[in-house]
């Protein structure tokens, strides 16, 4: 199993944290991982994406041009990354912020109202956790929900760990959505 993933959105949506969290969860389960973050000039509000590979084998190249999976949190990211998803791949999009529906018919498209789920469970800033939960439900071979929850302590900075109970709640809600 090798899955090439792109997380994309704008700065402040937790795109880079999402990739890091998934990689740590995968490592905890003995998988090989790769994580390349990328963001625009402004950390908050600019564009951000990260390339993640999770595999049962060593990762030869960390670069993801045509992902198996794209997780998009805003409309510009949908426009940019939908065409790049491999045929037969998976696109998960945040229907709380993206009004237009993806147009491809050769991929599996899954919507999740990530911002709504996050807000209902304690923090509008944890929409990324709802999307990760949904991803884990769709692709359980990536990492278990339990490993991902355990990885929060390592992935989240010390000053933000106080939000981990909410992050855990939103992860579970996204998984159940």
Secondary structure, 3 states (H helix, E strand, C coil): CEEEEEEEEECCCCHHHHHHHHHHHHHHCCCEEEEEEEECCCCCCCEEEEEEEEECCCCCCCCCCCCCEEEECCHHHHHHHHHHCCCCCEEEEECCCCCCCCCCCCCEEEEECHHHHHHHCCCHHHHHHHHHHHHHHHCCCCCCHHHHHHHHHHHCCHHHHHHHHHHHHHHHHHHHC
